């Protein structure tokens, strides 16, 4: 009984530590908007890098022809071919091939990595036969999605700032990513032009905008998390004099590194951070994204097991980092069987904890909910932070974010605003999505929330890059 109470104590403390009251969320919204300002004001002015992408026109739906895309970023590597029909006909068809990145390549040399990618691309093209409608001899145009922080030097070149998500190839940091890819392609005689180098969020934004021109921002919540949006060039103090035809430019926020003292951080977060390969880095990402949620839950369960006897003798599995992957955590959270059969199965199969009583299984579900709810609500606050920065949160002020028309005057009527969203966590974890959407309405209020649409932009990171390759090829 006393031990059970201790476990309850741990749960209570977790719930309090993860509290995301509306007041707290509003503080996070404001902090996000403030940090965005700071990151745009000067280089290194904020933990938000606010990287300029040089993308100033997004696809509108008139693009035509066959284009290619490569996506390197998370656990998988993708090659795509997209057929665009021109005005009104949209995407006629697309093929995608995915393959896992062999883990040794994630920490090898940049030459090894890019040779592997170029070869995969080459094989994809060899297999296409007459599968494209390119005129003979026409050079293939490639959109390259590289989902790591890059300091762009143009729309199709840029240097890697740092690795994230478990990659660590030291010799690539500071180097031009496009040059590396082109060198590897040249070695095997693959004739392709890298038309655009983009972050995955920018690809997602491009696909979103292709389908719906009210799309002003994009968010990805998968293994990691990041966001980008359209900013007015005159609001970017750190690169004064930047001129674009549209008056706007896409900014890659690298929001995974956002930090604010208002974020509800617990001892579990501190421990996870301290034991990670990148302490004090990617703080927001570590509270939100798929790479980490399961491990936060594991840490809570470990503490409960240490403080009480809910799992019998201390199960050694609970000390193994990342043993509980987020998809399994989600499966436990979403177990709707009355006796929580799935929870029992996962505890048994993955953590080798058997015969867990129903009331303890309920506690496990509760822990999953607390951790996911916090993540989803913080992500929602981040999104509203972006909307606030561009005057689309319904609070009045100058609105912006639309490329075609550039600067707009303030208006009291809230404009329809679309945020493109993708990533495995968001797409596959229903409870996460529900908590996020509920928090959006809570922060914005019903009326404003009706004008803010989160639109899934599936495969956007790859497809969008091909679309950008299209819109950036017609102008050269
Ligand atoms: P990546 O971010 O690696 O490029 P994805 O956007 O597909 O790829 O996201 C994959 C991540 O999404 C996984 O690492 C996992 O954390 C999360 N995820 C995938 N499926 C689920 C699921 N069913 N429930 C919860 N999280 C999931």
Boltz pocket constraint, residues with backbone or C-beta under 6 A from the ligand:
constraints:
  - pocket:
      binder: B
      contacts: [[A, 73], [A, 74], [A, 75], [A, 76], [A, 221], [A, 222], [A, 223], [A, 224], [A, 289], [A, 290], [A, 291], [A, 326], [A, 327], [A, 328], [A, 330], [A, 331], [A, 422], [A, 423], [A, 424], [A, 425], [A, 428], [A, 429]]
      max_distance: 6.0
